Amino acid sequence: MASERTGNRFSIERDLEEKFMQSVTQTAPVSKKTLWAGRIISSLPALFLLLDGVGKLIKPAPVVEGTIRLGYPESVILPLGIVLIACTIVYVIPRTSVLGAILLTGYLGGAVATHVRVGDGLFPISFPVIIGVLIWGGLFLRDDRLRALIPPRS
């Protein structure tokens, strides 16, 4: 009798959990306008970051000088470019966009820390934050999964 009660209790808990999770993860389908707004907002930082990554691969003089001014050796420019391009590609692929946004957030956090460390002004410190806001804002508008995790309040 006790094992029957325990098994029944787990069954009820599992049913409640499944019903709760369904209600939490269901969101209204995204409108075409919202989807396109998300795509456009997402494309702005993606294009900028791809351009920045390619610049690190090519290594023109301003990129090398800027990296050295920030206290990094020239040898880190190429690996940073590869990492940046890889993370950005992960972000622009819809199936992996959340992972890409997380990776880019880490990358941009490093950029903020670097500019704070060298004592740069407000704009160089806040620019990576703005890029991060665009990354997550665009993703929020175009990804149902993210809106299910962070539903807007009405």
C-alpha positions, 0 to 999 in steps of 0.5 A, a space after each residue: 500500500 505504501 509503495 502504491 501511494 508513493 508511486 501515485 504521488 510521483 505520478 501526480 507530481 510528474 503530471 503537475 510538473 508537465 502541465 506547469 512547464 507547458 504553460 510556462 514555455 508556451 508563448 504567443 507566436 511572434 508576428 512578422 513585424 517583430 521577427 523582422 525587427 529582431 532580425 534587423 536589430 540582430 544583424 547590426 551587432 553581427 555585422 560589426 563583430 564579423 567586420 571586427 573579427 576579419 580586421 583581427 585576421 587581416 591585422 592592419 596597423 590600427 588594429 595592431 596599434 590599438 591592441 598593443 595600446 590596450 596592453 595585449 601582445 600582437 600574438 593574441 590578435 589572430 586568436 581573438 579574431 578566430 574566437 570572435 568570428 566563431 562566436 558570431 557565426 554561432 549567434 547568427 545560426 538560429 538553432 544555436 543563437 542563444 549559445 552564441 549570445 552567451 559566448 558573445 556576452 563573455 567576449 564583450 565583458 572582456 572588452 569592457 574589462 580591458 577598457 576599464 583597466 586602461 582607463 578609457 573614457 565612457 564611450 569605449 567602456 559603454 560601446 561593448 555594453 550597447 552591442 550586448 544589448 543589441 545582441 540580446 534585444 534582437 534575439 529576444 524579438 526573434 526567438 520564442 524560447 527566450 521569450 518563454 524564459 523571460 516573458 514580458 509583463 502586461 
